[in-house]
Amino acid sequence: GGCWHQCCPGRNNTCWASGSHTARCYCDSYCERTGDCCEDYRAVCRHAVVGCAVGPWGRWSRCSSLCGVGSKARSRQVTVPPRHGGEPCPDLKQRRGCLGEHPTCETAK
């Protein structure tokens, strides 16, 4: 048996073939981590695997609060989406705390 009939992304327990000695071998991309891939997995499935690629981080936004504790955010875009069980995309958004220090804050106190 082999993967010539199917290749599955991620972890998929239904994506298997009969291997040697009636044992199952797998054709999902997770099989590389578990070491139970069919013998032809790399030749049949691996060539089409594309991992996610992302662009650079954008600029941090302004603090959400003019005065006091708030948050800032930034994001980045996917430039190449994952295909055929490739590595998934990392976080596309980040958030961090900030302290709003607008000039009007002093007069508000």
Sequence and secondary structure as in RCSB ss.txt:
>XXXX:A:sequence
GGCWHQCCPGRNNTCWASGSHTARCYCDSYCERTGDCCEDYRAVCRHAVVGCAVGPWGRWSRCSSLCGVGSKARS
RQVTVPPRHGGEPCPDLKQRRGCLGEHPTCETAK
>XXXX:A:secstr
  STT  BSS  TT EEE GGG EEE BTTHHHHT B TTHHHHTGGG B  EE         S SEEEEEEEEE
  EEE  BTT       EEEEEEEEE THHHHH 
